[in-house]
Amino acid sequence: MVDLTANLSSLSFETGLTEDEKNLLYLRPRSAGLTVCGCAHASFLCGLVQSLRGIIKSHTTNRDSLALGEDSSDLCLGILGMGHMGKQLLHTLLEKTGVKPSHIKISTRRPESAAAFVQTDVECFFDNRRLAAWADVLFLCCLPSHLPKVCADLHSHLSKHCLVYSFTSAVPVTRLAQLLGHDFIVKPQYVFVDCDTADVWLSCACLTAALKDPLLTEASCPLTMKGGISLGLNWVCAVLYSLLNICTSASLGSSDALSVIKRIFAKWPQTVELNAQSFISTSYASSLLADEPFPWISLTDAQTRETPLLRFLSSSKPMQQCISAAYKSMLKTTVKWD
């Protein structure tokens, strides 16, 4: 069917805008790009964590030694806030991660806003503390103005091993760590630059379609981002250190931890040999025994300071290519739940 209004300028979005308002049109692609990238990157992290937990489960012969719970491979995801970002994130997690809908829970002040998801076995309630105590990964999708109250609710209710992923803008990870009394936090820091290709983010009308578009998959790839948005290596470092901390929480020795992390990326031929020096200082690595776990890594430090992993990734093109290949492969996967 032909769209008879397609070329009618009087019906376009820009019609009727003042000159001052037209100067703000560049915010439209930025907003769309942040939604696409934010949801895709968060899902990529969850996919890696889910894979890691499954590998740990199969790798470990004595399940009693695990600190991951009775069913260690089942990742529990919590979303705090069901505004625009929370809803889009939930759609993406259901479609891309392989996490069961029954292992996703939502806390929102307006449970009626998530009524459409109840039929998918996603549980919705309004209890931030309950969500924090249950989740393995907790996504903060609240407004900056709500963050002090939310953090007060969560403080002392977060397990040390709960990974907090914040979408809340204007609050740096260092401040968030202070508010929560928690250092296992990932906060993507997107940077905007002027470019001629920013409108690429407007090419798809909905997120589901955007995540299937090869052009947007390439544009959103964390290490080679395009369209006027970039992320940088610090976020990738935080993701990989998250995997290392999960191994530490499972009491895996350093040798086993490296082995299971490398298995996640084993299907891509660009993989390089990760070793202890890739993650920690040479002096510490030289004294680390094979059956001794890695030290717990502060993700706040990982995202704000130069680390051994940042230096390693900066100089290792094969590892960067491997991570990019893993990301693109994840976006090609679509999970269907009965």
N, C-alpha and C positions, 0 to 999 in steps of 0.2 A: 504494500500500500504506500502511495506517495504522500509525503508530508507536505500539504499545501501551504503551511505556514513557514516552511524552512527558510525562505528567502525574503520574508517580510520583515524589514528592519524595525517596523513599528511594534512588533511583538517580541523583539529580542530583549535579553536581560538588561542591556545597557540603556534601553529607551527610557527617557524621563529622568535619568540621573543627572545631578548637577555636575559641574566641572570638578568641584572638590571631591565629590563621590567617585567620579571616574578615575581620579588619581589613586583611589584605593582598590581598584579592580585587581591589582597584582596580588592581593591577599586571597583571592578565590583559588588560584592554582596552588598557592602555598598551603592553604587549609586542606585541599583535596590531597595534596602530596603528603602532608603530615599524617593524614588518616591512613592512606595506603601504606606508607613506610612504617608507621608506628605499629599497625596491626601485623604486617608481614614480619617485621623484625622480632616482635614479641612471640609470634607463632614459631619462628625459627628457633628461638631460644628454648621454647617448650618442647619442640621436636627433638632437639639435642639432649635435653634433660631426660625426656621419655626414653630415648634410645639408650642413654647411659645407664639408667636404672635397670632396663631390661638386660643389658650386658652384665652389670654387676650381679644381678640375680642368677644368671647362668654361669657366671665366672666363679662365684663363691659357693663352695660345697657345704659350708656350715651356715645355714641361714640365720641361726641364732646370733651370729656375730655381726649381722647387719643392723644398722641404726635406721633403716628405712621403713620399718613397720612390717606387718604380717604379710601384706601383698606388695612387695617392694617395687614392682614394675608399674603399678597403677599410680599415676601422678594425679595429685589433687590440686585443682586450680580454683582460686577464688578471685572474684571480680568485685571490687568495692566501688559502687557508683554505676548507675545505668543511664547516663546521659548519652549523647551522640557517640562518644568514644567507647564507652562501655558496651553499648549494643553492637557496634561495628567489630569490636574485639571479640565478643562472644561468637558472632557469626564466623569469624576467621578461625577461632580455636576449634569450633565444631567441624569446620570443613577441612582444615589443614593439618591438625596435630595428631589425630588418632587417639586423643584422650576421650574416654567414654563420657557421654553427656551426664551420666550419673555421678561422675567425678568432677563436675564443675558446679560450684555454688556461687550465688550472687547475694550481696547485701546492698540494699538500696532503701532510701527514705520513701520511695514510691513503688512498692512491689507491683502495683498495677501496670507500671510501665514495662515490665518484663513478662506480662501475662502470656505473650505469644510463645515464650520459650519453655513454659511449664510442660507443654505437650512433648518436649524433647527429653524429659527426665532431668532437666536442669532445675535444681532446687533454688527457690528465691525466698529471702527473708530479710528482715532488718535487724541484724545483730552483728556489728563489726567485730566484737571480741570473739564471738563464736567462730566467725569466719577466719580470723587470724589464728586461732588455736588449731583449726582443722587443716588449713591449706599448706601445701608444699611450696607453691608459688602464689603470691598474692599481688594482684594488679590494683594499683591505686588510680582510679579514673575520676577522682573528685575535683571540684573546683579549688583553686588556690585559697579562696576565702574560707573554705570548709576544712582545709588541711589541719589547722591547729586543733580543732575539736576531734577530727578523725585520729590524729596522732595521739591525742590524750586518751582516746578510747583504746587504741592498740598498744600503747606503752605497757610493757611488762606482760603482755598477753601473746607476744610473738615468740615462737620457738626460735632458738638460735639458728636452726637449720632451715627456717622459712625464708625463701628468697622473695624479697619485695621488689616489684618492678613498677616504677612510678611514671605515669603519664602527666602528672601535675606540673604545669609550666611555671616558670618564674621562681621556683624553689630549688636551689642547687642541692646536689647529693649530700654535701657536707652539712647543710642546715637540716635536711631531712633525717640524716643519721642522728643528729642531736635531738630532734623532736621525738623520734621513735626509740632512742636508746638502743639502736640496732645498726650493725654495719654490713649486713648481707643484703645490699641494695644495688639495683641496677637502675640508672637514670639516663636514658639516651639524651645526648646533647646535640640537637640538630642545628646546623649552621646554614644560613640563607645567603645566596649570592645572586646578583642579577645575571640573567642569561636569556637567550632568545628561545630556549626550548622549555620554558617553565609550563607552557600550556599543555605539555604532554600529560600532565596529571588530570586534565579535564577531558581526556579522550574517552573515558569510560564513565557512564552515568552512575554506576553502583560499584561497591567494593567487590562483590562477588565476581563481576565481570573483569574488574581491574586486575585481580589476582591471577586471572587466566590469560592476561595479555602479555605476550613475550616482550613487547616493548617496555611495559611498565615493570616487568620482572627485572629486566636489565637495568632500568633507571633506578630501581629501588635497592639493587644489590649493595649491601653495606660498604664494601670496599671500593666500589666503582660507581657511586651514586651520580645521577645526572638530574637535569631539570631544576637546577638552582638550589638543591638541597644536598647537604653532605653530613656525614656522621663521624667518620674518623676511626682510628684504630683503638682508641681508648674503650669504646663500647665493645669491640671484639675481644679485647683483653679481659674486660669484665665478664663476658660470657664464658670464655675459656677458664678463667679463674673460678667461676661459679661451678663448672664441672669438676674442677680440682677439689673444691671445698666439699662437694657432694661425696667424692671418693674418700676424703678425710673423715667426714661424718659417718661413713660406712666402715671406718677402721681399716681401710685398705692400705697396705704398705705402699711405699712410693713406686716400687717396681710394678705392682699390680695396677696402681692408679694410672701410670703412664700407659700400660698395656690396654686397659679398657677405653681410655680416651682415644688412643690411636685406632682402636677397632671401630669407633664411630665413623672415622674418615677413611677406613681401609678400602672402601669400594671405589675411591677416586685415585687414579694413578699419580696425581700430582703430590701425594702425601710425602712429607719429609719426616725424618726421624726426630720426633720430640724426645727430649731428655730432661733430666732434672734442671739443668742450667737454662732450659727454655723458660722456666717458671720462676726460679729463685736464684739468688746470687751464687756465684761459683764457689765461694768459700763455704756457704751453707750446704750446697749440693754435695761438695766433696766429703762432708762428714755425715751425710744422710744415709742410713742403712737401708737396704732393699726392703726389709720388712717394717720399716718405720714410716708412719704416715707423713705426708707433707704437712707443714704448718698451716694453720688456718689463715687464709688471706683476707685482709680487709678490702672489700670491693670499693669502699670510699677512697682508699689510697690508690687502688688500681685505676680509678677513673680520674684522679687528680694529680698523680705523680708519674714520673718516669719509672718504669719497672723493667726487670729482665725480659718479661714477655713482650712488652712494647718494643724493646730494642730488637728482639728476635723477629717479631712479625714485620717490623719495618724493613728488615734486610732480607726477608725470606719470601721471594715472589712465589715459589712453589706452594708454600703454605697458604699464602693469600689466594692463589688460584684454587686450592683445594677447598677452602672455606666458601669461596664464591660458587664453586660447583655444587657443594652441599646445599647452599641456600637456594639456588635455582632448581635443584632437584626437588626440594621440599615444596616449592610453590607449584610445581607440576602435579603434585599429588593431591587428589581430592578424595576425602573420606565420606562415605555415605552410611548413615545410620538408619536401621530399620525402625 
